[in-house]
Amino acid sequence: MYIILHTYMSKPKSPPRAPKDSAPTAKPGSGPPTPSPLLHTHFSAPQLLAQFRKLLPVTLLRSWLALSPKAFYLRAFTPLITLWYCIFQRLRDHHHLSLVVEDARAGGADRLSPRGKRLSRQLTSEATTSFSDARQRLPLELFEKTLHHTATQTAATVQAPPWCGLSVALLDGTTLRLRPMGDIPQAFPPHRPGNAKKPPYWCVARGVALFALATGVLLDSLLGPLRASEQALTALILKRSWKGWLLVADRNFGVYSVARATVGAGAHLLARLTQSRAAKLARSAGLTLAPGLDARITWRPTRHDQCPEGLTPEPIEGRLIAQRIERPGFRSITLYLFTTLLEAQTYSAQALVQLYGQRWQVELDLRYVKAQMDLGFLDCHSADMARKEWLAGLIAYNLIRWTMACAAARAQVPLETLSFSRARELLVGWCLRWSARNPTIASWMLLLGRIAKARLPKRRKPRPSEPRAARPFQKNHAELVGSRAEARQKLAAANAKS
C-alpha cells in the first residue's frame, strides 16, 4: 500500500440534482445543458506514471523538514514514512492505526527506510504507540505544503480549457464533528443553540474549502472554531496570491469583506447576493433593482461592513446583475449576482449565470470529502492532530482526483461522469497489488482504462423529491443527562454491592 510514495523514493458516483436556489447550467429557456469541456494532457501513460511519482517528491519533503524548528531523530518511523502512512490511513476504508502497523510489519515501507535499515525488522511489537507518537511529532506545515503541492502538480499535469482566460474555483464552507478530548473543546468549542436546555457534547469545527471547477481538486482549506465565520476564514485563505482565478460563491460569501479579500488577492469574484443586499447596492448607485439589470456599480463599505485584517476599506468596482430564471419543473427565481469582471462584452450576464449554475458542483466535492473520505467526523485526542487528519484526508482526496483527471483526459470523457468511489477502490487495489515491486506500465494503463470506464449510472426516471427531514432512530436506552463522569459515579454507586 506504499506504492504511491515508494516508487519515486527509490530514485536520487451519481450526482444529485442541483439545489433549488442554484442557477441552470444552460441558458434560460434553452435546451439541454452545455456539456463540460474535456480535459487534456500532453503526457503519455509512462510519463503520467512518472508524474504520479512526483506528487510527493522526496527533495521537496526534505527541504520542508529542514525549515522546521523541530529536530528529528532517526527513529523507525521517519518523517517520510509517517507522512505516507497518514495518507495511507485515509485512503483505506478503515482508518485504524493497527492497519498501519500491519502493513509496516509486512514490509510495506521498507523501501522508504534509510539505507541499511528496514522498518519491518525494526518493529517487534503490535502496539501502535510508535506510529501515534510519530504523527504528533510531524509538523502541521508539512501537511499544508503537501496539499498545495498536489494541487499545483495536478494543474501542471492536466490542462483544462479556461473560462474566458480565467481558472474557476468554487468556494464553500462546511462543518465537522469531534469528540471533546484533550484541548479540542478549547480549540473547537461545542455548539450550543440558544434554546438548548442540555449541555452540549460534540465539538464542532468550521471549515472553508476551495475546489477547482475543472478537476475537482482541493486547492486550499482551513479549519477554525464555530464562532469564526466562513467569511473570516475565507479572508485568511485569500492572504496568498490567487492571480488569474475566478472565485464562485453563494449568498453567504456575497459580502464586502469577501469581495475586498478577493480583490486584495488579485483574483476575481462571482458571488450571489441576497435580495436585500442587492437592493441596497442598487439604491446606492441610483438604480432600480429589476430583472434584466446589468450595470456597473461601486461597492462602498458602510460602518457595518467588516474589512479583512491588513487591508484598507476601499471601494470595489464591479457589476450588479439581476436575471429571472425560469425552468420547467422548478419554481421561478430572480438571481442577483455581483462580479468584479467589468467587461460586459467579454463576460456577458448570461455567461455568468450559466457559470454560477455550476456552483453546485462544490456540494458534490464536499460530499465526497466528508462521506467517501470519512472526514465528517474526526476521532482525535488533540486539536493539532485533528487538523493533521483533516489535511491528510484532503491529500488522499487529491491523489484520487489526480488519477481520475488523468484517466478522463486520456479517454476523452467528461470527468463528472466518472465514479469517485469506484476510482478510489481501483486505485487502492492497484497500490496493494504492486506494493512489493515497481509497477509496470501495463498495469498503470489498465488502471487508467478501468477508471475511465467506471461511469455513473444514467437514470431513466428522475428521482423523487425527498423532504429535508430525518427519521428518528429507535431509542433502546435512556437519554444521558449531565456529564459522563457523573453518570459513571452514579452507576458505580448503584452497583457497589452487585
VEXDREN-2710 file (C-alpha; in Angstrom, 1 decimal):
% VEXDREN-2710
k/r/px/py/pz
1/MET/0.0/0.0/0.0
2/TYR/3.0/2.3/0.0
3/ILE/3.4/2.3/-3.8
4/ILE/2.3/5.9/-4.2
5/LEU/5.3/7.1/-2.2
6/HIS/7.9/4.4/-2.5
7/THR/8.1/4.2/-6.3
8/TYR/9.7/7.6/-6.6
9/MET/11.6/7.3/-3.3
10/SER/13.6/4.6/-4.8
11/LYS/15.1/7.1/-7.3
12/PRO/18.1/10.1/-6.3
13/LYS/-20.6/8.4/-8.1
14/SER/-24.2/9.6/-9.4
15/PRO/-24.5/13.3/-8.8
16/PRO/-27.6/14.6/-7.1
17/ARG/-29.8/17.2/-8.6
18/ALA/-28.9/20.9/-8.4
19/PRO/-30.3/22.7/-5.4
20/LYS/-33.4/24.7/-5.9
21/ASP/-31.6/28.0/-5.4
22/SER/-29.0/27.3/-8.0
23/ALA/-29.0/28.7/-11.5
24/PRO/-29.4/26.4/-14.5
25/THR/-26.3/25.1/-16.3
26/ALA/-27.7/26.2/-19.6
27/LYS/-29.2/29.4/-21.0
28/PRO/-32.7/30.0/-19.5
29/GLY/-35.3/28.7/-21.8
30/SER/-32.8/26.8/-24.0
31/GLY/-32.4/23.1/-24.5
32/PRO/-30.1/20.7/-22.6
33/PRO/-27.2/21.9/-20.5
34/THR/-24.0/22.7/-22.3
35/PRO/-21.5/19.8/-21.9
36/SER/-18.5/20.4/-19.8
37/PRO/-15.2/20.9/-21.6
38/LEU/-12.9/17.9/-21.8
39/LEU/-9.6/17.7/-20.0
40/HIS/-6.3/17.4/-21.9
41/THR/-2.8/16.2/-21.2
42/HIS/0.3/16.1/-23.3
43/PHE/1.8/13.2/-21.2
44/SER/1.8/9.6/-22.3
45/ALA/0.9/6.8/-20.0
46/PRO/4.6/6.2/-18.9
47/GLN/5.0/9.9/-18.4
48/LEU/1.9/10.1/-16.3
49/LEU/3.2/7.3/-14.1
50/ALA/6.4/9.4/-13.6
51/GLN/4.2/12.5/-12.8
52/PHE/2.3/10.4/-10.3
53/ARG/5.6/9.7/-8.5
54/LYS/6.2/13.4/-8.3
55/LEU/3.1/14.2/-6.4
56/LEU/5.2/14.0/-3.2
57/PRO/8.8/14.4/-4.3
58/VAL/11.4/13.5/-1.7
59/THR/13.6/16.5/-2.4
60/LEU/10.7/18.9/-1.5
61/LEU/9.8/16.9/1.6
62/ARG/13.4/17.1/2.8
63/SER/13.6/20.8/2.2
64/TRP/10.3/21.4/4.1
65/LEU/11.6/19.4/7.0
66/ALA/14.8/21.3/7.0
67/LEU/12.9/24.5/7.5
68/SER/11.1/23.1/10.6
69/PRO/12.4/24.3/14.0
70/LYS/12.0/20.7/15.3
71/ALA/14.9/18.3/15.3
72/PHE/14.0/14.7/14.1
73/TYR/16.0/11.7/15.4
74/LEU/16.5/8.7/13.2
75/ARG/13.6/6.6/14.6
76/ALA/11.9/3.7/13.0
77/PHE/9.1/5.9/11.8
78/THR/10.9/8.6/9.9
79/PRO/9.1/11.7/8.9
80/LEU/8.7/10.5/5.3
81/ILE/7.3/7.1/6.4
82/THR/5.0/8.9/8.9
83/LEU/3.6/11.3/6.2
84/TRP/2.9/8.4/3.9
85/TYR/1.1/6.3/6.5
86/CYS/-1.1/9.3/7.5
87/ILE/-2.2/9.4/3.8
88/PHE/-2.4/5.6/3.8
89/GLN/-4.9/5.7/6.7
90/ARG/-7.3/8.0/4.8
91/LEU/-7.1/6.0/1.5
92/ARG/-8.3/2.9/3.2
93/ASP/-11.9/2.3/4.2
94/HIS/-10.9/1.8/7.8
95/HIS/-8.6/4.2/9.5
96/HIS/-7.3/2.2/12.4
97/LEU/-3.7/2.6/13.5
98/SER/-3.4/-1.2/13.6
99/LEU/-3.7/-1.3/9.7
100/VAL/-0.5/0.9/9.6
101/VAL/1.4/-1.4/11.9
102/GLU/0.2/-4.5/9.9
103/ASP/1.3/-3.0/6.6
104/ALA/4.7/-1.9/8.1
105/ARG/5.4/-5.3/9.6
106/ALA/4.6/-6.8/6.2
107/GLY/7.3/-4.7/4.6
108/GLY/5.1/-2.0/3.1
109/ALA/7.5/0.8/3.9
110/ASP/10.9/-0.9/3.8
111/ARG/11.9/1.0/0.7
112/LEU/11.2/4.2/2.5
113/SER/13.5/3.4/5.3
114/PRO/17.1/4.8/5.5
115/ARG/19.8/2.9/3.7
116/GLY/20.7/-0.3/5.6
117/LYS/17.5/-0.4/7.6
118/ARG/14.1/-1.9/7.2
119/LEU/11.0/-0.9/9.1
120/SER/9.6/-4.4/9.1
121/ARG/12.7/-5.6/11.0
122/GLN/12.7/-2.7/13.4
123/LEU/9.1/-3.2/14.5
124/THR/8.9/-6.1/17.0
125/SER/5.6/-5.2/18.7
126/GLU/2.0/-5.0/17.6
127/ALA/1.5/-1.8/19.6
128/THR/0.6/1.4/17.7
129/THR/2.3/3.7/20.1
130/SER/5.4/4.4/17.9
131/PHE/3.3/5.5/14.9
132/SER/0.9/7.5/17.1
133/ASP/3.9/9.4/18.6
134/ALA/5.4/9.9/15.2
135/ARG/2.2/11.6/13.9
136/GLN/2.3/14.0/16.8
137/ARG/5.9/15.0/16.1
138/LEU/5.3/15.7/12.4
139/PRO/4.9/19.4/11.7
140/LEU/1.5/20.7/10.6
141/GLU/3.2/22.8/8.0
142/LEU/4.3/19.7/6.2
143/PHE/0.7/18.7/5.6
144/GLU/-0.2/22.1/4.4
145/LYS/2.6/22.4/1.9
146/THR/2.0/18.8/0.6
147/LEU/-1.7/19.7/0.0
148/HIS/-0.7/22.8/-2.0
149/HIS/1.9/20.8/-4.0
150/THR/-0.6/18.2/-5.1
151/ALA/-3.0/20.9/-6.3
152/THR/-0.2/22.6/-8.2
153/GLN/1.1/19.3/-9.7
154/THR/-2.4/18.5/-10.9
155/ALA/-2.7/21.8/-12.7
156/ALA/0.7/21.1/-14.4
157/THR/-0.3/17.6/-15.5
158/VAL/-3.9/18.1/-16.7
159/GLN/-4.9/21.1/-18.7
160/ALA/-8.5/22.3/-18.5
161/PRO/-9.9/24.9/-21.0
162/PRO/-10.0/28.2/-19.1
163/TRP/-13.3/30.1/-18.8
164/CYS/-12.6/33.3/-20.7
165/GLY/-9.0/33.1/-19.8
166/LEU/-9.6/32.5/-16.1
167/SER/-9.3/29.5/-13.9
168/VAL/-12.5/28.9/-11.9
169/ALA/-12.5/27.9/-8.2
170/LEU/-15.6/27.1/-6.2
171/LEU/-15.8/28.4/-2.6
172/ASP/-17.9/26.9/0.1
173/GLY/-17.9/26.1/3.8
174/THR/-18.8/23.1/5.9
175/THR/-18.7/21.7/9.5
176/LEU/-17.4/18.5/11.1
177/ARG/-17.7/16.9/14.5
178/LEU/-15.1/16.0/17.0
179/ARG/-15.2/14.4/20.5
180/PRO/-14.4/16.7/23.4
181/MET/-11.0/15.2/24.2
182/GLY/-7.8/16.9/25.2
183/ASP/-7.6/20.6/24.1
184/ILE/-10.3/20.1/21.4
185/PRO/-13.0/21.9/23.5
186/GLN/-10.8/24.9/23.7
187/ALA/-9.9/25.0/20.0
188/PHE/-13.3/23.9/18.7
189/PRO/-15.9/24.7/21.4
190/PRO/-19.1/22.6/21.5
191/HIS/-22.1/24.2/19.7
192/ARG/-25.0/25.1/22.0
193/PRO/-28.1/26.6/20.3
194/GLY/-29.8/29.4/22.1
195/ASN/-32.9/27.4/23.1
196/ALA/-30.9/24.3/24.2
197/LYS/-31.5/23.2/27.8
198/LYS/-29.0/20.4/28.0
199/PRO/-25.2/20.8/27.9
200/PRO/-23.7/20.0/24.5
201/TYR/-21.4/17.1/24.0
202/TRP/-20.0/17.2/20.4
203/CYS/-17.4/19.8/19.4
204/VAL/-17.9/21.4/16.0
205/ALA/-15.3/22.8/13.7
206/ARG/-16.0/25.1/10.8
207/GLY/-14.1/24.7/7.6
208/VAL/-13.8/26.6/4.3
209/ALA/-12.5/24.9/1.1
210/LEU/-11.6/26.0/-2.4
211/PHE/-12.1/23.4/-5.2
212/ALA/-11.0/23.7/-8.9
213/LEU/-14.1/23.5/-11.0
214/ALA/-12.5/21.7/-13.9
215/THR/-10.8/18.8/-12.0
216/GLY/-12.5/18.9/-8.5
217/VAL/-9.1/19.1/-6.9
218/LEU/-9.0/20.8/-3.5
219/LEU/-6.8/23.9/-3.7
220/ASP/-6.8/25.1/-0.1
221/SER/-8.7/24.6/3.1
222/LEU/-8.7/26.0/6.6
223/LEU/-10.4/24.8/9.9
224/GLY/-11.5/27.1/12.7
225/PRO/-13.9/27.2/15.6
226/LEU/-17.6/27.5/15.0
227/ARG/-17.6/31.1/16.3
228/ALA/-15.3/32.1/13.4
229/SER/-17.4/33.0/10.4
230/GLU/-16.8/31.5/6.9
231/GLN/-16.1/35.0/5.7
232/ALA/-13.3/35.4/8.2
233/LEU/-11.8/32.0/7.3
234/THR/-12.0/32.9/3.6
235/ALA/-10.1/36.1/4.2
236/LEU/-7.3/34.0/5.8
237/ILE/-7.1/31.7/2.7
238/LEU/-7.0/34.7/0.4
239/LYS/-3.9/36.1/2.1
240/ARG/-1.8/34.5/-0.6
241/SER/-1.9/35.4/-4.3
242/TRP/-4.7/34.0/-6.4
243/LYS/-4.0/35.9/-9.6
244/GLY/-5.8/34.5/-12.6
245/TRP/-8.5/32.8/-10.6
246/LEU/-12.3/33.5/-10.6
247/LEU/-14.0/32.5/-7.3
248/VAL/-17.6/31.5/-7.5
249/ALA/-19.6/31.5/-4.2
250/ASP/-23.1/31.5/-2.9
251/ARG/-25.0/34.2/-0.9
252/ASN/-23.1/33.5/2.3
253/PHE/-20.0/34.9/0.7
254/GLY/-21.7/37.8/-1.1
255/VAL/-20.5/40.4/1.4
256/TYR/-18.0/43.2/1.2
257/SER/-15.3/41.5/3.3
258/VAL/-15.0/38.6/0.9
259/ALA/-15.1/40.9/-2.1
260/ARG/-12.3/43.0/-0.6
261/ALA/-10.2/40.0/0.3
262/THR/-10.6/38.6/-3.3
263/VAL/-9.5/41.9/-4.9
264/GLY/-6.6/42.0/-2.5
265/ALA/-5.5/38.5/-3.5
266/GLY/-5.5/39.6/-7.2
267/ALA/-8.5/37.3/-8.1
268/HIS/-12.0/38.0/-9.4
269/LEU/-15.3/37.2/-7.7
270/LEU/-18.7/36.0/-8.9
271/ALA/-21.0/35.8/-5.8
272/ARG/-24.7/35.6/-5.4
273/LEU/-26.3/38.3/-3.3
274/THR/-29.3/38.3/-1.1
275/GLN/-32.2/40.4/-2.3
276/SER/-31.8/43.0/0.5
277/ARG/-28.1/43.5/-0.2
278/ALA/-28.6/43.7/-3.9
279/ALA/-31.4/46.3/-3.4
280/LYS/-29.1/48.3/-1.1
281/LEU/-26.3/48.3/-3.7
282/ALA/-28.8/49.3/-6.4
283/ARG/-30.1/52.2/-4.4
284/SER/-26.6/53.5/-3.6
285/ALA/-25.9/53.6/-7.4
286/GLY/-29.3/55.2/-8.2
287/LEU/-30.6/52.1/-10.0
288/THR/-33.8/50.2/-9.9
289/LEU/-33.4/46.5/-9.0
290/ALA/-35.4/44.6/-11.6
291/PRO/-34.8/41.5/-13.8
292/GLY/-32.6/42.3/-16.7
293/LEU/-30.4/44.7/-14.8
294/ASP/-26.6/44.6/-15.7
295/ALA/-24.9/47.8/-14.6
296/ARG/-21.5/48.9/-13.2
297/ILE/-21.6/49.9/-9.6
298/THR/-19.1/50.9/-6.9
299/TRP/-19.4/48.9/-3.7
300/ARG/-18.5/51.3/-0.9
301/PRO/-18.3/49.8/2.6
302/THR/-20.6/51.1/5.3
303/ARG/-19.9/51.2/9.0
304/HIS/-21.5/47.8/9.4
305/ASP/-19.2/46.2/6.8
306/GLN/-16.1/44.5/8.0
307/CYS/-12.7/44.7/6.3
308/PRO/-10.1/41.8/6.4
309/GLU/-7.1/42.4/8.5
310/GLY/-4.2/44.0/6.7
311/LEU/-6.4/45.6/4.0
312/THR/-7.9/49.1/3.9
313/PRO/-11.7/49.6/3.3
314/GLU/-11.5/50.8/-0.2
315/PRO/-14.4/50.9/-2.7
316/ILE/-14.7/48.0/-5.1
317/GLU/-15.7/48.4/-8.8
318/GLY/-18.0/45.7/-10.1
319/ARG/-21.2/44.8/-11.8
320/LEU/-24.7/44.1/-10.4
321/ILE/-26.7/41.6/-12.3
322/ALA/-30.3/40.6/-11.8
323/GLN/-31.9/37.9/-14.1
324/ARG/-35.1/36.0/-13.9
325/ILE/-34.6/32.2/-14.1
326/GLU/-37.4/30.0/-15.4
327/ARG/-37.1/26.3/-15.8
328/PRO/-39.8/23.7/-16.4
329/GLY/-40.5/21.8/-13.2
330/PHE/-38.8/24.4/-11.0
331/ARG/-40.2/27.5/-9.4
332/SER/-39.0/30.7/-10.9
333/ILE/-36.4/32.8/-9.1
334/THR/-34.6/36.0/-9.6
335/LEU/-30.8/35.7/-9.4
336/TYR/-28.8/38.6/-8.0
337/LEU/-25.1/38.4/-8.8
338/PHE/-22.1/40.6/-8.1
339/THR/-18.9/40.3/-10.0
340/THR/-15.6/42.2/-10.4
341/LEU/-15.5/41.3/-14.1
342/LEU/-16.3/44.7/-15.6
343/GLU/-16.2/44.0/-19.4
344/ALA/-19.8/43.1/-20.2
345/GLN/-18.9/42.3/-23.8
346/THR/-16.3/39.7/-22.7
347/TYR/-18.2/38.4/-19.7
348/SER/-21.9/38.6/-20.6
349/ALA/-24.6/38.3/-18.0
350/GLN/-25.9/35.0/-19.5
351/ALA/-22.5/33.5/-19.4
352/LEU/-22.0/34.5/-15.8
353/VAL/-25.4/33.0/-14.9
354/GLN/-24.5/29.7/-16.6
355/LEU/-21.2/29.7/-14.8
356/TYR/-22.9/30.2/-11.5
357/GLY/-25.2/27.3/-12.3
358/GLN/-22.1/25.0/-11.9
359/ARG/-21.5/26.2/-8.4
360/TRP/-23.5/23.3/-7.0
361/GLN/-20.5/21.0/-8.0
362/VAL/-18.8/22.1/-4.8
363/GLU/-21.6/20.4/-2.9
364/LEU/-20.6/17.1/-4.6
365/ASP/-17.0/17.7/-3.8
366/LEU/-17.7/18.3/-0.1
367/ARG/-19.9/15.2/-0.1
368/TYR/-17.0/13.1/-1.4
369/VAL/-14.7/14.6/1.2
370/LYS/-17.0/14.1/4.1
371/ALA/-18.7/10.8/3.1
372/GLN/-16.3/8.9/0.8
373/MET/-13.1/10.1/2.6
374/ASP/-14.9/9.8/6.0
375/LEU/-13.8/13.3/7.2
376/GLY/-17.2/14.4/8.5
377/PHE/-16.2/13.1/12.0
378/LEU/-12.6/13.1/13.3
379/ASP/-11.9/10.8/16.3
380/CYS/-8.8/12.6/17.6
381/HIS/-7.4/13.4/21.0
382/SER/-6.0/16.9/20.3
383/ALA/-6.8/19.9/18.1
384/ASP/-3.4/19.6/16.3
385/MET/-4.0/16.0/15.4
386/ALA/-7.5/16.9/14.2
387/ARG/-6.0/19.4/11.7
388/LYS/-3.4/16.9/10.6
389/GLU/-6.1/14.2/10.0
390/TRP/-8.2/16.7/8.0
391/LEU/-5.2/17.7/5.8
392/ALA/-4.1/14.1/5.3
393/GLY/-7.6/13.2/4.1
394/LEU/-7.6/16.1/1.7
395/ILE/-4.2/15.0/0.3
396/ALA/-5.6/11.5/-0.2
397/TYR/-8.6/13.0/-1.9
398/ASN/-6.4/14.9/-4.3
399/LEU/-4.5/11.8/-5.2
400/ILE/-7.7/10.1/-6.2
401/ARG/-8.8/13.3/-8.1
402/TRP/-5.4/13.4/-9.9
403/THR/-5.8/9.8/-11.1
404/MET/-9.4/10.4/-12.2
405/ALA/-8.4/13.6/-14.2
406/CYS/-5.6/11.7/-16.0
407/ALA/-8.0/8.9/-16.8
408/ALA/-10.6/11.3/-18.2
409/ALA/-8.0/13.2/-20.2
410/ARG/-6.6/10.1/-21.8
411/ALA/-10.0/8.6/-22.6
412/GLN/-11.5/12.0/-23.6
413/VAL/-14.6/11.6/-21.4
414/PRO/-16.2/14.2/-19.1
415/LEU/-14.7/14.0/-15.6
416/GLU/-18.1/14.4/-13.9
417/THR/-19.3/11.2/-15.4
418/LEU/-16.7/9.1/-13.5
419/SER/-17.5/7.4/-10.2
420/PHE/-15.4/8.7/-7.4
421/SER/-15.9/5.7/-5.1
422/ARG/-15.1/3.2/-7.8
423/ALA/-11.9/5.2/-8.8
424/ARG/-10.9/5.1/-5.1
425/GLU/-11.4/1.3/-5.0
426/LEU/-9.4/0.7/-8.2
427/LEU/-6.5/3.0/-7.1
428/VAL/-6.3/1.3/-3.6
429/GLY/-6.4/-2.2/-5.2
430/TRP/-3.7/-1.3/-7.7
431/CYS/-1.5/0.0/-4.9
432/LEU/-1.9/-3.2/-2.9
433/ARG/-1.1/-5.4/-5.8
434/TRP/2.1/-3.6/-6.7
435/SER/3.3/-2.7/-3.2
436/ALA/6.2/-5.3/-3.3
437/ARG/7.7/-4.2/-6.6
438/ASN/7.8/-1.4/-9.1
439/PRO/4.5/-1.1/-11.1
440/THR/4.5/-2.0/-14.7
441/ILE/3.3/0.4/-17.5
442/ALA/0.7/-2.2/-18.5
443/SER/-0.8/-2.3/-15.0
444/TRP/-0.8/1.5/-14.9
445/MET/-2.6/1.8/-18.3
446/LEU/-5.1/-0.9/-17.2
447/LEU/-5.8/1.2/-14.1
448/LEU/-6.5/4.4/-16.1
449/GLY/-8.6/2.5/-18.6
450/ARG/-10.7/0.9/-15.8
451/ILE/-11.2/4.2/-14.1
452/ALA/-12.3/5.8/-17.4
453/LYS/-14.9/3.1/-17.8
454/ALA/-16.3/3.4/-14.2
455/ARG/-19.2/5.7/-15.2
456/LEU/-22.0/6.9/-13.1
457/PRO/-25.4/5.3/-13.9
458/LYS/-27.8/7.1/-16.2
459/ARG/-31.1/7.3/-14.5
460/ARG/-34.1/6.9/-16.9
461/LYS/-36.5/8.4/-14.4
462/PRO/-36.0/11.5/-12.3
463/ARG/-35.5/10.8/-8.6
464/PRO/-38.5/11.9/-6.5
465/SER/-38.1/14.9/-4.2
466/GLU/-37.4/13.9/-0.6
467/PRO/-38.3/16.0/2.5
468/ARG/-35.4/17.6/4.3
469/ALA/-36.2/15.6/7.5
470/ALA/-34.5/12.8/9.3
471/ARG/-36.4/9.7/10.5
472/PRO/-35.7/9.3/14.2
473/PHE/-33.9/6.2/15.4
474/GLN/-35.4/3.8/17.9
475/LYS/-34.2/4.6/21.3
476/ASN/-33.3/1.5/23.3
477/HIS/-31.5/3.3/26.1
478/ALA/-32.4/6.2/28.3
479/GLU/-31.0/9.7/27.5
480/LEU/-27.8/10.7/29.1
481/VAL/-28.3/13.8/31.2
482/GLY/-25.2/15.6/32.6
483/SER/-21.6/14.6/32.2
484/ARG/-20.4/11.1/31.6
485/ALA/-18.1/11.3/34.7
486/GLU/-21.2/11.9/37.0
487/ALA/-23.0/9.1/35.2
488/ARG/-20.2/6.7/35.9
489/GLN/-20.1/7.6/39.6
490/LYS/-23.9/7.0/39.9
491/LEU/-23.5/3.7/38.1
492/ALA/-20.7/2.6/40.4
493/ALA/-22.6/3.6/43.5
494/ALA/-25.8/1.8/42.4
495/ASN/-23.8/-1.4/41.6
496/ALA/-21.4/-1.3/44.5
497/LYS/-22.9/-4.4/46.2
498/SER/-23.5/-6.4/43.0
END
